[in-house]
Amino acid sequence: MFTYPLSLNPTSFGGVNAAKSYDLIDLQDAKSVSRVAATATTTPETVTISHQSSGSAVVTDRHLVRLDKKFSDPLLGSVNLSAYLVLSVPRGTSVVILQEIKDMVGRLIALEQTAGALDKILNGEP
């Protein structure tokens, strides 16, 4: 289990140099939800971590990390910004090892760090 509160600072990834602290507010068997205590309940900022398995011949474990931030827009009302990282890992294989998973996640983060990549993604460029 993670140690709470989670302290997340996006400065290494192009964000502002400001850590936010997420306190655990809900814990279930395979899911946790943490919230920035300093945010209003009408505009929460949360981190959800969840896990599930599916499949019969090959069982796949799905691990999700999701950040959500709700805003109150003066014209549109309540709007939500979300970012996800989902890992779908086949269970019991001898070729999909931890290093392969770490390499894939590292490449995904490296892509986001490539100059202008996030702007291109948000502009809908293929």
C-alpha positions in Angstrom: 0.0 0.0 0.0 1.1 3.5 -0.7 2.2 5.8 2.1 -0.3 8.7 2.6 -0.5 11.5 2.1 0.8 11.3 -1.5 3.0 14.3 -2.3 3.1 14.9 -6.1 5.2 17.6 -7.7 5.0 17.9 -11.6 8.0 20.2 -12.0 10.2 17.4 -13.5 7.7 16.9 -16.2 7.0 20.4 -17.3 4.6 21.4 -14.6 4.9 24.1 -12.0 7.2 23.6 -9.0 4.4 23.1 -6.5 3.8 19.8 -4.6 0.2 18.9 -3.8 -0.6 16.5 -1.0 -3.4 13.9 -1.5 -5.0 12.5 1.6 -6.6 9.0 1.5 -10.4 9.4 1.6 -11.6 5.9 0.4 -9.9 2.5 0.6 -11.4 -0.7 -0.8 -10.0 -4.1 -1.7 -8.5 -3.1 -5.0 -9.1 0.7 -5.1 -8.0 3.8 -3.3 -9.1 7.4 -3.7 -7.0 10.4 -2.4 -8.0 14.0 -2.5 -6.2 17.3 -2.1 -7.6 18.5 1.2 -7.1 22.2 0.3 -9.7 21.9 -2.6 -13.4 22.6 -2.1 -15.7 19.5 -2.2 -17.4 21.1 -5.2 -14.1 21.3 -7.2 -12.1 18.3 -5.9 -8.7 17.2 -7.1 -8.3 13.4 -6.7 -6.0 10.5 -7.4 -7.6 7.0 -8.0 -5.5 3.9 -8.0 -7.4 0.7 -8.9 -6.7 -2.9 -10.0 -8.8 -5.6 -11.8 -8.2 -8.8 -13.6 -10.1 -10.3 -16.6 -9.8 -13.1 -19.1 -9.8 -16.9 -19.0 -7.1 -18.4 -21.3 -4.8 -15.5 -20.5 -5.6 -13.5 -17.4 -4.8 -9.8 -17.8 -4.2 -7.6 -14.8 -5.3 -4.0 -15.3 -3.7 -1.3 -13.1 -5.1 2.2 -13.4 -3.8 5.5 -12.0 -6.2 8.4 -12.6 -5.9 12.1 -11.7 -9.1 14.2 -11.9 -9.6 17.9 -11.2 -13.0 19.5 -11.3 -13.3 23.2 -12.3 -16.2 25.6 -12.1 -16.3 27.3 -15.5 -18.2 30.6 -15.6 -19.8 29.7 -19.0 -20.0 25.9 -19.0 -20.5 25.2 -15.3 -18.8 22.1 -13.9 -16.0 20.7 -16.1 -13.6 17.8 -15.4 -9.9 17.4 -16.5 -8.6 13.8 -16.3 -5.3 12.0 -17.0 -4.9 8.3 -16.9 -2.1 5.7 -16.9 -3.3 2.2 -17.6 -1.1 -0.9 -17.5 -2.6 -4.1 -19.0 -0.3 -6.9 -18.1 -0.8 -10.6 -19.1 -0.3 -12.8 -16.0 1.9 -15.9 -15.9 4.0 -15.1 -19.0 7.8 -15.6 -18.9 8.4 -12.8 -21.5 6.5 -9.9 -20.0 8.8 -9.3 -17.0 9.0 -6.3 -14.7 11.8 -4.7 -16.7 9.7 -4.8 -19.9 6.9 -3.0 -18.0 9.3 -0.4 -16.5 10.8 0.2 -20.0 7.4 0.7 -21.6 6.2 3.2 -18.9 9.6 5.0 -19.1 9.2 5.3 -22.9 5.7 6.7 -22.4 6.9 9.3 -20.0 9.9 10.1 -22.3 7.5 10.7 -25.2 5.5 13.2 -23.1 8.9 14.9 -22.3 9.9 15.2 -25.9 9.9 18.9 -26.9 6.4 19.9 -28.0 5.0 16.4 -27.8 2.2 17.2 -25.3 1.2 20.2 -27.4 1.1 18.0 -30.5 -1.0 15.4 -28.7 -3.5 18.0 -27.5 -3.7 19.4 -31.0 -4.8 16.0 -32.3 -1.7 15.4 -34.3 -1.2 11.7 -35.2 
